[in-house]
Amino acid sequence: MAVKANYETVMVFSVKNGEEAVQALVEKFKALIEKNATLQSVDEWGKRKLAYLINKESEGYYVLANFESEADFPAELDRIYKITDGVLRSIIIKKDE
C-alpha cells in the first residue's frame, strides 16, 4: 500500500474572463483533486488585489485546498496548473504531520 501525505495548495485564477470562467476553474480543480486524492477542505478566499502585476492583471481569485494523496499526484497537479489557461499562480506544500 502506498503511503499518503497531507498537502495544501493555493491557486490564483485570472478574473479577466469573468465569474463563470473562475467558477469553472474552481470546479475543474476540485474534481481533479477528488478524483486523485481525498479532498479535505476548500476555502475560497475570493477576489483580491495582487501584490504585483501578473500578466498585466492586478486582481486574482484565490482558492485554498487541503487534500491527502500519494506522493506522485502533487507533481501531476502542478503540471496541470502550468498548462491551464486562467491559472496565474499556484503552489503545493506538503504539510508536516
C-alpha positions as CSV (number, residue, x, y, z in Angstrom):
1,M,0.0,0.0,0.0
2,A,1.3,3.4,-0.9
3,V,2.0,6.0,1.8
4,K,-0.3,9.0,1.8
5,A,0.6,12.5,3.0
6,N,-1.3,15.8,3.6
7,Y,-0.9,18.6,1.1
8,E,-2.1,22.2,0.9
9,T,-2.4,24.1,-2.4
10,V,-3.2,27.7,-3.2
11,M,-4.4,28.6,-6.7
12,V,-4.7,32.1,-8.0
13,F,-7.1,32.4,-11.0
14,S,-7.4,35.2,-13.6
15,V,-10.6,37.2,-13.2
16,K,-10.4,38.9,-16.6
17,N,-12.6,36.2,-18.2
18,G,-15.5,36.7,-15.8
19,E,-17.1,35.0,-12.8
20,E,-18.2,31.9,-14.8
21,A,-14.7,31.2,-16.0
22,V,-13.4,31.4,-12.4
23,Q,-16.0,29.1,-11.1
24,A,-15.4,26.6,-13.9
25,L,-11.7,26.5,-12.9
26,V,-12.6,26.1,-9.3
27,E,-14.9,23.2,-10.1
28,K,-12.3,21.7,-12.5
29,F,-9.6,21.5,-9.9
30,K,-11.9,20.4,-7.1
31,A,-13.0,17.5,-9.4
32,L,-9.4,16.7,-10.3
33,I,-8.3,16.6,-6.7
34,E,-11.3,14.5,-5.6
35,K,-10.6,12.0,-8.4
36,N,-7.0,11.5,-7.5
37,A,-6.9,12.3,-3.7
38,T,-9.0,12.7,-0.6
39,L,-10.2,16.4,-0.6
40,Q,-10.4,17.5,3.0
41,S,-11.4,21.2,2.6
42,V,-11.8,24.0,0.1
43,D,-11.7,27.6,1.2
44,E,-12.5,30.2,-1.5
45,W,-10.8,33.5,-0.4
46,G,-12.4,35.3,-3.4
47,K,-11.1,38.2,-5.5
48,R,-8.2,40.0,-4.0
49,K,-5.7,42.6,-5.2
50,L,-2.3,41.1,-6.2
51,A,0.9,42.4,-4.6
52,Y,2.3,42.9,-8.1
53,L,1.0,42.6,-11.7
54,I,0.9,39.1,-13.2
55,N,0.4,39.1,-16.9
56,K,-0.8,42.7,-16.7
57,E,-3.5,41.8,-14.2
58,S,-3.9,43.4,-10.8
59,E,-6.5,41.1,-9.3
60,G,-6.8,37.4,-8.8
61,Y,-9.3,34.9,-7.4
62,Y,-7.7,32.9,-4.5
63,V,-8.6,29.3,-3.6
64,L,-7.0,27.2,-0.8
65,A,-7.5,23.4,-0.8
66,N,-6.3,20.8,1.6
67,F,-6.0,17.2,0.4
68,E,-4.4,13.8,1.2
69,S,-2.8,11.9,-1.6
70,E,0.0,9.6,-2.6
71,A,3.4,11.2,-3.4
72,D,3.0,11.2,-7.2
73,F,-0.2,13.3,-7.5
74,P,1.1,16.7,-6.5
75,A,3.6,16.7,-9.4
76,E,0.8,15.9,-11.8
77,L,-1.4,18.6,-10.3
78,D,1.4,21.1,-10.7
79,R,1.9,20.1,-14.3
80,I,-1.8,20.7,-15.0
81,Y,-1.7,24.1,-13.3
82,K,1.1,25.1,-15.6
83,I,-0.8,24.2,-18.8
84,T,-4.2,25.5,-17.8
85,D,-5.2,28.9,-19.1
86,G,-6.5,31.2,-16.4
87,V,-4.2,30.0,-13.6
88,L,-2.0,32.9,-12.7
89,R,0.0,31.3,-9.8
90,S,-0.2,28.1,-7.8
91,I,1.8,26.4,-5.0
92,I,1.6,23.0,-3.5
93,I,3.0,22.4,0.0
94,K,3.5,19.1,1.9
95,K,2.2,19.6,5.4
96,D,4.0,18.2,8.4
97,E,2.2,15.5,10.3
